[in-house]
């Protein structure tokens, strides 16, 4: 990095690496990485997660069915005594759906199955009838007990990384149907009701599956408009498209997301993208201890170090890892003040040329930060440049010297409820002079004082903010319940149950 011109107007770039949240999209699909491509983020939904989601599936089933439906049922029945009865039922309204027994499970290589047994349903409908020259109208009420429905929702992924769904199968049948005609010549039709029950039962079973398929089609249409990337700020966005084809077992479903940050307006391939970290085939094996099935967490979420490194590369190439520090931004008790009187201790010529003048420090990353995840901690390497300027009375900035400052840090992330926090420690700091316009700079002495200042002020202030944590994104009112976080080789693993906040 070359030094600045001899004079420049005072300016504070607004770029800052302030990344406050990572939007993770968890969808009820199950995908594994395509050949030669490893995910940045991978999640596993267990059977306990399906059981938790069963109530939402039942509510969806009720919302699909408990409304008015067009039926356009037409038919006729011939009686030797009365002749031919022609009837029409243009629409039905489902008033009540009582589900007594239901299960949900994975269907290997397909999707998810919802099974309902011993359900009850109450339906009303308008009807019209003609017997010979007699025309009549009225209403009808149907009550069916012992209703059973088995529906399979298939899941996949399209070429753009969006999930797709389809109705893989549906079967509905009920054996106990009670029919009650009202108004008109209902006394006559009620006499014929036992003869009409079979055809009405068949039509009702057919209509239930038709409505379920229509609901799946509406869901599929909505998924086609789903975003596969989200812009987080003016600098970067994250690609959360799905990778690969569905791979569902009888025990769990895996979701694999690309999890790569990229610069807004310029999707530049990062240097680490060619060798992303591969996740274990069986995520539960990465748990600190083996857990019985009954205590298996609902969700296992692994975030690889590739995600963090792609974020660092995106922010670095976007020019966001820069900050200007003026003399009034440091704590008064900080051992190194940005004035020539204080900095002159390390550069005598500085104080001689510019007696007791305020200074500015322009910090920037000269290389992208690097992060690695190990079982003991997160390890980070920072590669920075610090260019010092003297602020003259006319507000111009005169370059004084340019330093390279590198640091090694470790971090211990923590998770409490829906907040992600942690602590950071400074493990090493080195300072080297690149150029100077005010003679030699005593970098070793400066390095010692910087370490002391960071240990006394910088690290505690950072930990104060980190311990407060940042809220994790939630979906549709879901939140984490009793989450646990562990560090693995190459990724952070979060295991948690889920709860719904009404």
C-alpha positions as semicolon CSV with decimal commas, in nm:
position;residue;x (nm);y (nm);z (nm)
1;X;0,000;0,000;0,000
2;X;0,146;0,333;-0,099
3;X;0,144;0,639;0,120
4;X;-0,108;0,916;0,073
5;X;-0,029;1,241;-0,108
6;X;0,136;1,515;0,091
7;X;-0,196;1,685;0,161
8;X;-0,558;1,579;0,155
9;X;-0,887;1,716;0,277
10;X;-1,027;1,561;0,590
11;X;-1,266;1,284;0,497
12;X;-1,429;0,995;0,681
13;X;-1,534;0,704;0,458
14;X;-1,858;0,551;0,567
15;X;-1,759;0,189;0,493
16;X;-1,775;-0,038;0,798
17;X;-1,772;-0,415;0,841
18;X;-2,077;-0,401;1,068
19;X;-2,230;-0,744;1,001
20;X;-2,504;-0,786;1,259
21;X;-2,700;-1,087;1,140
22;X;-2,690;-1,390;0,916
23;X;-3,022;-1,476;0,756
24;X;-3,055;-1,855;0,741
25;X;-3,347;-1,996;0,550
26;X;-3,463;-2,339;0,677
27;X;-3,719;-2,509;0,456
28;X;-3,897;-2,838;0,504
29;X;-3,711;-3,015;0,228
30;X;-3,425;-3,261;0,238
31;X;-3,126;-3,217;0,009
32;X;-2,770;-3,346;0,002
33;X;-2,476;-3,186;-0,181
34;X;-2,441;-3,242;-0,552
35;X;-2,130;-3,423;-0,668
36;X;-1,823;-3,205;-0,623
37;X;-2,010;-2,935;-0,427
38;X;-2,017;-2,907;-0,049
39;X;-2,269;-2,690;0,136
40;X;-2,171;-2,393;0,347
41;X;-2,471;-2,450;0,574
42;X;-2,639;-2,781;0,643
43;X;-2,935;-2,864;0,863
44;X;-3,092;-3,188;0,970
45;X;-3,458;-3,226;1,062
46;X;-3,526;-3,531;1,277
47;X;-3,845;-3,729;1,333
48;X;-3,905;-3,524;1,647
49;X;-3,911;-3,213;1,428
50;X;-4,177;-3,376;1,212
51;X;-4,384;-3,458;1,519
52;X;-4,349;-3,096;1,628
53;X;-4,462;-2,984;1,283
54;X;-4,758;-3,220;1,276
55;X;-4,984;-2,962;1,443
56;X;-4,903;-2,711;1,167
57;X;-4,983;-2,973;0,905
58;X;-5,318;-3,038;1,067
59;X;-5,395;-2,668;1,083
60;X;-5,306;-2,641;0,714
61;X;-5,537;-2,934;0,641
62;X;-5,821;-2,768;0,829
63;X;-5,764;-2,434;0,657
64;X;-5,774;-2,602;0,317
65;X;-6,092;-2,795;0,385
66;X;-6,302;-2,581;0,619
67;X;-6,450;-2,348;0,359
68;X;-6,688;-2,349;0,066
69;X;-6,590;-2,565;-0,232
70;X;-6,737;-2,586;-0,580
71;X;-6,856;-2,938;-0,642
72;X;-7,085;-2,946;-0,949
73;X;-7,203;-3,294;-0,857
74;X;-7,469;-3,424;-1,098
75;X;-7,635;-3,762;-1,113
76;X;-7,956;-3,956;-1,130
77;X;-8,124;-4,253;-0,967
78;X;-8,399;-4,466;-1,124
79;X;-8,675;-4,613;-0,910
80;X;-8,929;-4,855;-1,061
81;X;-9,203;-4,692;-0,854
82;X;-9,114;-4,321;-0,882
83;X;-8,917;-4,300;-1,207
84;X;-8,588;-4,118;-1,256
85;X;-8,463;-3,869;-0,996
86;X;-8,207;-3,621;-1,130
87;X;-8,005;-3,425;-0,871
88;X;-7,737;-3,154;-0,864
89;X;-7,509;-3,036;-0,580
90;X;-7,330;-2,719;-0,703
91;X;-7,119;-2,652;-0,393
92;X;-7,045;-2,778;-0,044
93;X;-6,928;-2,612;0,276
94;X;-6,718;-2,801;0,530
95;X;-6,814;-2,676;0,875
96;X;-6,628;-2,912;1,104
97;X;-6,322;-3,136;1,077
98;X;-6,236;-3,327;1,393
99;X;-5,910;-3,521;1,381
100;X;-5,869;-3,780;1,654
101;X;-5,561;-3,972;1,542
102;X;-5,281;-3,852;1,312
103;X;-4,916;-3,925;1,237
104;X;-4,647;-3,769;1,020
105;X;-4,330;-3,938;0,898
106;X;-4,062;-3,926;0,632
107;X;-4,110;-4,116;0,306
108;X;-3,769;-4,228;0,188
109;X;-3,652;-4,054;-0,132
110;X;-3,991;-3,881;-0,171
111;X;-4,098;-3,642;0,104
112;X;-4,336;-3,637;0,399
113;X;-4,651;-3,838;0,470
114;X;-4,946;-3,716;0,679
115;X;-5,187;-3,984;0,794
116;X;-5,520;-3,909;0,961
117;X;-5,740;-4,182;1,115
118;X;-6,084;-4,182;1,278
119;X;-6,162;-3,826;1,175
120;X;-6,510;-3,675;1,167
121;X;-6,640;-3,424;0,916
122;X;-6,966;-3,226;0,889
123;X;-7,068;-3,079;0,555
124;X;-7,364;-2,881;0,430
125;X;-7,462;-2,834;0,067
126;X;-7,729;-2,689;-0,156
127;X;-7,913;-2,927;-0,379
128;X;-8,157;-2,926;-0,666
129;X;-8,371;-3,220;-0,781
130;X;-8,619;-3,309;-1,051
131;X;-8,853;-3,607;-1,043
132;X;-9,055;-3,618;-1,357
133;X;-9,218;-3,278;-1,390
134;X;-9,157;-3,189;-1,027
135;X;-8,861;-2,958;-0,951
136;X;-8,739;-2,900;-0,598
137;X;-8,458;-2,730;-0,403
138;X;-8,324;-2,743;-0,052
139;X;-8,018;-2,817;0,158
140;X;-7,847;-3,129;0,276
141;X;-7,624;-3,209;0,574
142;X;-7,369;-3,488;0,564
143;X;-7,188;-3,630;0,864
144;X;-6,908;-3,876;0,807
145;X;-6,734;-4,064;1,084
146;X;-6,436;-4,293;1,062
147;X;-6,279;-4,077;0,792
148;X;-5,918;-4,160;0,696
149;X;-5,682;-3,950;0,485
150;X;-5,326;-4,039;0,377
151;X;-5,138;-3,772;0,179
152;X;-4,773;-3,769;0,067
153;X;-4,600;-3,440;-0,012
154;X;-4,304;-3,487;-0,245
155;X;-4,009;-3,245;-0,228
156;X;-3,730;-3,165;-0,473
157;X;-3,522;-2,875;-0,602
158;X;-3,529;-2,696;-0,936
159;X;-3,238;-2,577;-1,146
160;X;-3,220;-2,240;-0,971
161;X;-3,190;-2,385;-0,620
162;X;-3,552;-2,329;-0,518
163;X;-3,746;-2,606;-0,343
164;X;-4,033;-2,765;-0,531
165;X;-4,324;-2,969;-0,398
166;X;-4,592;-3,188;-0,548
167;X;-4,875;-3,412;-0,437
168;X;-4,715;-3,756;-0,458
169;X;-5,027;-3,943;-0,349
170;X;-5,357;-3,895;-0,170
171;X;-5,621;-4,135;-0,048
172;X;-5,934;-4,044;0,145
173;X;-6,215;-4,275;0,246
174;X;-6,490;-4,289;0,505
175;X;-6,729;-4,570;0,585
176;X;-6,996;-4,415;0,804
177;X;-7,197;-4,148;0,620
178;X;-7,520;-3,998;0,747
179;X;-7,730;-3,788;0,507
180;X;-8,010;-3,553;0,611
181;X;-8,218;-3,355;0,354
182;X;-8,386;-3,033;0,457
183;X;-8,654;-2,811;0,300
184;X;-8,850;-2,893;-0,010
185;X;-8,980;-3,250;-0,029
186;X;-8,705;-3,359;0,210
187;X;-8,927;-3,633;0,361
188;X;-8,923;-3,805;0,023
189;X;-8,550;-3,770;-0,036
190;X;-8,469;-3,885;0,314
191;X;-8,645;-4,210;0,227
192;X;-8,405;-4,243;-0,070
193;X;-8,096;-4,130;0,127
194;X;-7,969;-4,484;0,200
195;X;-7,965;-4,548;-0,175
196;X;-7,763;-4,226;-0,242
197;X;-7,504;-4,272;0,031
198;X;-7,262;-4,477;-0,175
199;X;-7,228;-4,228;-0,461
200;X;-7,215;-3,934;-0,219
201;X;-6,943;-4,103;-0,016
202;X;-6,735;-4,166;-0,328
203;X;-6,771;-3,806;-0,445
204;X;-6,683;-3,672;-0,101
205;X;-6,366;-3,884;-0,079
206;X;-6,266;-3,763;-0,426
207;X;-6,332;-3,399;-0,337
208;X;-6,112;-3,411;-0,027
209;X;-5,805;-3,516;-0,228
210;X;-5,882;-3,262;-0,500
211;X;-5,875;-2,980;-0,245
212;X;-5,549;-3,107;-0,097
213;X;-5,390;-3,114;-0,442
214;X;-5,508;-2,759;-0,509
215;X;-5,344;-2,649;-0,186
216;X;-5,017;-2,812;-0,285
217;X;-5,033;-2,635;-0,623
218;X;-5,073;-2,300;-0,447
219;X;-4,769;-2,380;-0,231
220;X;-4,569;-2,477;-0,539
221;X;-4,660;-2,149;-0,710
222;X;-4,544;-1,953;-0,403
223;X;-4,210;-2,140;-0,392
224;X;-4,137;-2,042;-0,753
225;X;-4,115;-1,679;-0,640
226;X;-3,895;-1,753;-0,338
227;X;-3,565;-1,563;-0,324
228;X;-3,247;-1,768;-0,345
229;X;-3,032;-1,480;-0,215
230;X;-3,080;-1,203;0,039
231;X;-2,904;-0,867;0,046
232;X;-2,790;-0,795;0,401
233;X;-2,661;-0,441;0,356
234;X;-2,525;-0,212;0,085
235;X;-2,209;-0,422;0,054
236;X;-2,294;-0,792;0,051
237;X;-2,566;-1,051;0,002
238;X;-2,582;-1,421;0,085
239;X;-2,666;-1,702;-0,154
240;X;-2,891;-1,950;0,030
241;X;-2,996;-2,159;-0,268
242;X;-3,038;-2,533;-0,222
243;X;-2,781;-2,779;-0,350
244;X;-2,847;-3,119;-0,499
245;X;-3,146;-3,349;-0,514
246;X;-3,363;-3,461;-0,222
247;X;-3,231;-3,749;-0,011
248;X;-3,478;-3,837;0,261
249;X;-3,441;-4,138;0,488
250;X;-3,697;-4,288;0,723
251;X;-3,525;-4,112;1,015
252;X;-3,438;-3,762;0,900
253;X;-3,416;-3,506;0,619
254;X;-3,113;-3,292;0,539
255;X;-3,123;-2,942;0,395
256;X;-2,807;-2,817;0,224
257;X;-2,761;-2,446;0,149
258;X;-2,482;-2,287;-0,050
259;X;-2,423;-2,033;0,227
260;X;-2,188;-1,808;0,030
261;X;-2,161;-1,433;0,075
262;X;-2,100;-1,226;-0,236
263;X;-2,046;-0,862;-0,320
264;X;-2,357;-0,671;-0,425
265;X;-2,350;-0,609;-0,799
266;X;-2,043;-0,828;-0,855
267;X;-2,052;-1,200;-0,776
268;X;-1,677;-1,262;-0,751
269;X;-1,554;-1,612;-0,671
270;X;-1,368;-1,620;-0,339
271;X;-1,027;-1,786;-0,307
272;X;-1,159;-2,058;-0,073
273;X;-1,462;-2,159;-0,279
274;X;-1,272;-2,430;-0,465
275;X;-1,212;-2,623;-0,142
276;X;-1,513;-2,581;0,087
277;X;-1,530;-2,779;0,408
278;X;-1,722;-3,105;0,371
279;X;-1,968;-3,186;0,648
280;X;-1,989;-3,530;0,807
281;X;-2,231;-3,769;0,641
282;X;-2,410;-3,825;0,973
283;X;-2,446;-3,505;1,168
284;X;-2,558;-3,674;1,494
285;X;-2,213;-3,838;1,512
286;X;-2,072;-3,488;1,559
287;X;-2,269;-3,434;1,878
288;X;-2,064;-3,412;2,199
289;X;-2,235;-3,727;2,328
290;X;-2,455;-3,989;2,168
291;X;-2,820;-3,916;2,236
292;X;-3,111;-4,162;2,253
293;X;-3,375;-4,119;1,985
294;X;-3,626;-3,994;2,243
295;X;-3,386;-3,711;2,335
296;X;-3,257;-3,642;1,985
297;X;-3,278;-3,271;1,906
298;X;-3,534;-3,159;1,652
299;X;-3,283;-2,960;1,449
300;X;-2,909;-2,989;1,391
301;X;-2,751;-2,691;1,218
302;X;-2,391;-2,682;1,095
303;X;-2,233;-2,357;0,971
304;X;-1,891;-2,407;0,813
305;X;-1,595;-2,174;0,832
306;X;-1,640;-2,130;0,456
307;X;-1,944;-1,911;0,528
308;X;-1,743;-1,673;0,748
309;X;-1,450;-1,664;0,507
310;X;-1,675;-1,590;0,211
311;X;-1,825;-1,303;0,414
312;X;-1,476;-1,170;0,491
313;X;-1,380;-1,189;0,122
314;X;-1,700;-1,015;0,010
315;X;-1,664;-0,729;0,260
316;X;-1,292;-0,696;0,180
317;X;-1,338;-0,676;-0,197
318;X;-1,630;-0,434;-0,148
319;X;-1,399;-0,197;0,041
320;X;-1,607;-0,217;0,358
321;X;-1,324;-0,312;0,596
322;X;-1,211;0,046;0,652
323;X;-1,249;0,287;0,938
324;X;-1,109;0,628;1,030
325;X;-1,034;0,697;1,396
326;X;-0,997;1,053;1,517
327;X;-0,848;1,178;1,843
328;X;-1,187;1,231;2,006
329;X;-1,301;0,869;1,944
330;X;-1,057;0,704;2,188
331;X;-1,128;0,675;2,563
332;X;-0,946;0,940;2,765
333;X;-0,780;0,667;2,971
334;X;-0,651;0,485;2,665
335;X;-0,269;0,478;2,697
336;X;-0,215;0,589;2,337
337;X;-0,381;0,916;2,239
338;X;-0,402;1,040;1,879
339;X;-0,203;1,359;1,923
340;X;0,150;1,435;1,808
341;X;0,251;1,496;2,171
342;X;0,157;1,138;2,262
343;X;0,270;0,972;1,939
344;X;0,596;1,169;1,941
345;X;0,726;0,923;2,200
346;X;0,763;0,673;1,913
347;X;0,870;0,929;1,650
348;X;1,058;1,231;1,788
349;X;1,049;1,413;1,455
350;X;0,669;1,402;1,458
351;X;0,645;1,622;1,767
352;X;0,918;1,853;1,641
353;X;0,746;1,919;1,307
354;X;0,390;1,935;1,434
355;X;0,383;2,034;1,803
356;X;0,077;1,903;1,988
357;X;-0,153;1,862;1,688
358;X;-0,447;1,618;1,662
359;X;-0,403;1,311;1,448
360;X;-0,616;1,065;1,254
361;X;-0,561;0,696;1,200
362;X;-0,697;0,538;0,880
363;X;-0,740;0,165;0,935
364;X;-0,803;-0,081;0,653
365;X;-0,759;-0,448;0,577
366;X;-0,477;-0,510;0,334
367;X;-0,582;-0,877;0,301
368;X;-0,906;-1,051;0,377
369;X;-0,938;-1,179;0,735
370;X;-0,914;-1,556;0,774
371;X;-1,114;-1,769;1,016
372;X;-1,080;-2,135;1,104
373;X;-1,296;-2,344;1,334
374;X;-1,131;-2,593;1,566
375;X;-1,272;-2,788;1,861
376;X;-1,101;-2,554;2,111
377;X;-1,204;-2,218;1,963
378;X;-1,257;-2,007;1,654
379;X;-0,920;-1,881;1,532
380;X;-0,897;-1,557;1,336
381;X;-0,612;-1,383;1,158
382;X;-0,640;-1,010;1,079
383;X;-0,412;-0,832;0,834
384;X;-0,441;-0,456;0,860
385;X;-0,277;-0,130;0,761
386;X;-0,276;0,183;0,973
387;X;-0,189;0,514;0,813
388;X;-0,137;0,804;1,053
389;X;-0,212;1,164;0,955
390;X;-0,157;1,496;1,129
391;X;-0,464;1,720;1,119
392;X;-0,352;2,076;1,053
393;X;-0,544;2,383;1,174
394;X;-0,687;2,431;0,823
395;X;-0,839;2,076;0,848
396;X;-0,608;1,921;0,590
397;X;-0,444;1,587;0,668
398;X;-0,071;1,545;0,624
399;X;0,061;1,186;0,607
400;X;0,299;1,088;0,887
401;X;0,368;0,714;0,860
402;X;0,219;0,385;0,740
403;X;0,223;0,067;0,948
404;X;0,118;-0,292;0,897
405;X;-0,063;-0,431;1,198
406;X;-0,145;-0,801;1,213
407;X;-0,336;-0,972;1,491
408;X;-0,434;-1,324;1,592
409;X;-0,752;-1,368;1,793
410;X;-0,958;-1,655;1,928
411;X;-1,330;-1,656;2,000
412;X;-1,567;-1,877;2,196
413;X;-1,924;-1,846;2,061
414;X;-2,220;-1,901;2,292
415;X;-2,593;-1,938;2,235
416;X;-2,870;-1,852;2,478
417;X;-3,226;-1,881;2,361
418;X;-3,249;-1,699;2,029
419;X;-2,936;-1,490;2,082
420;X;-2,587;-1,569;1,956
421;X;-2,300;-1,421;2,155
422;X;-1,947;-1,503;2,264
423;X;-1,613;-1,379;2,388
424;X;-1,291;-1,289;2,208
425;X;-0,927;-1,296;2,316
426;X;-0,619;-1,133;2,165
427;X;-0,346;-1,394;2,117
428;X;-0,088;-1,200;1,922
429;X;-0,012;-0,859;1,769
430;X;0,272;-0,745;1,543
431;X;0,350;-0,398;1,408
432;X;0,586;-0,323;1,117
433;X;0,678;0,010;0,957
434;X;0,610;0,039;0,583
435;X;0,685;0,406;0,514
436;X;0,743;0,719;0,723
437;X;0,756;1,093;0,647
438;X;0,870;1,180;1,001
439;X;1,173;0,957;1,046
440;X;1,193;0,609;1,202
441;X;0,908;0,482;1,418
442;X;0,987;0,272;1,725
443;X;0,744;-0,006;1,627
444;X;0,835;-0,250;1,908
445;X;0,759;0,003;2,175
446;X;0,441;0,102;1,993
447;X;0,344;-0,265;1,961
448;X;0,380;-0,318;2,337
449;X;0,164;-0,017;2,417
450;X;-0,102;-0,121;2,164
451;X;-0,121;-0,469;2,318
452;X;-0,168;-0,316;2,659
453;X;-0,434;-0,075;2,537
454;X;-0,628;-0,348;2,357
455;X;-0,605;-0,579;2,657
456;X;-0,721;-0,303;2,893
457;X;-0,988;-0,137;2,679
458;X;-1,044;-0,291;2,335
459;X;-1,106;-0,654;2,424
460;X;-1,332;-0,584;2,728
461;X;-1,540;-0,341;2,519
462;X;-1,574;-0,597;2,239
463;X;-1,671;-0,871;2,484
464;X;-1,931;-0,647;2,643
465;X;-2,104;-0,617;2,307
466;X;-2,052;-0,982;2,214
467;X;-2,192;-1,114;2,540
468;X;-2,514;-0,921;2,482
469;X;-2,547;-1,123;2,161
470;X;-2,746;-1,068;1,847
471;X;-3,088;-1,218;1,776
472;X;-3,095;-1,512;1,539
473;X;-3,347;-1,496;1,253
474;X;-3,664;-1,698;1,308
475;X;-3,923;-1,829;1,065
476;X;-4,300;-1,807;1,099
477;X;-4,300;-1,761;1,477
478;X;-4,054;-2,042;1,546
479;X;-3,783;-2,000;1,809
480;X;-3,509;-2,217;1,950
481;X;-3,566;-2,416;2,268
482;X;-3,270;-2,530;2,482
483;X;-3,008;-2,482;2,207
484;X;-2,655;-2,618;2,245
485;X;-2,347;-2,506;2,055
486;X;-2,027;-2,702;1,999
487;X;-1,717;-2,640;1,789
488;X;-1,610;-2,908;1,544
489;X;-1,323;-2,927;1,300
490;X;-1,427;-2,690;1,024
491;X;-1,778;-2,598;1,141
492;X;-1,995;-2,479;1,428
493;X;-2,273;-2,718;1,526
494;X;-2,597;-2,601;1,689
495;X;-2,842;-2,863;1,820
496;X;-3,181;-2,745;1,940
497;X;-3,548;-2,813;1,983
498;X;-3,812;-2,577;1,846
499;X;-4,111;-2,398;1,988
500;X;-4,385;-2,186;1,842
501;X;-4,446;-1,839;1,982
502;X;-4,807;-1,738;1,944
